[in-house]
Every structure is written in C-alpha cells, then in structure tokens.
Amino acid sequence: MATKIVKVGDLGIKELKEELEERGLETSGRKAVLQERLRKALVDAGEDPDFITVGLSELEKLSKNLEENLKSSLEENFKSSFEENSKNLEKFKSSLEENLKSS
C-alpha cells in the first residue's frame, strides 16, 4: 500500500480514532484530546509528534472528508450570500417603488 506523510492536525476524528486504536490506546474524547493522545504516542515511539505516515486508503478518506467539509462550507456561504442579496434586492425594489410614487 502506498503511504504519505500528513499533519496530525489534518486528521479527522475518525482517522485519529483509527490511529489510536491501532496503537491500543483510548479512542474517546474530543478532537483536541485525541490529537494530544496520538502526539504523545508518537513521541513515546520516538517519532515526530506533528506528522504521521498514513496509508493511501486513509488519505482517500481524509481527502473525501476535506472535500465534504469544503462543499458544506461553500453551500452555507452561497446560501447566506443569496439570502442577503435577496433582502437587498427587496429593499432596492421598495425604494424604487417609493421614488416612482413620489415623482
């Protein structure tokens, strides 16, 4: 299996739990707790605590998670912008109607 080095901070909760489980460590807790636990395990193993070597399938999962998060964020931003633009259009329309009535 091909491998790649990634930042521990870039791993999602699922990937962190998988890495901890492979090392026989506790897998419960918030993301920050899981990251710290994995970093400690890496230090104890004499490895760099900020980076981890992951298999290609794990990278594919990470990539998919990042893509989903980006898509969700873009959709939220689009929806928010659309709603704001709709409100501004309504205000402009009302203002235009008022100006036409007063002319």
VENDAQUI-V892649 format. One record per helix or strand. SS is the DSSP state (~ for helix, > for strand). FROM is the first residue (numbers start at 0). TO is the last residue. If there is no record, write none. Layout:
# VENDAQUI-V892649
SS,FROM,TO  SS,FROM,TO
This chain:
# VENDAQUI-V892649
>,2,6  ~,7,9  ~,12,21  ~,30,43  >,50,54  ~,55,101
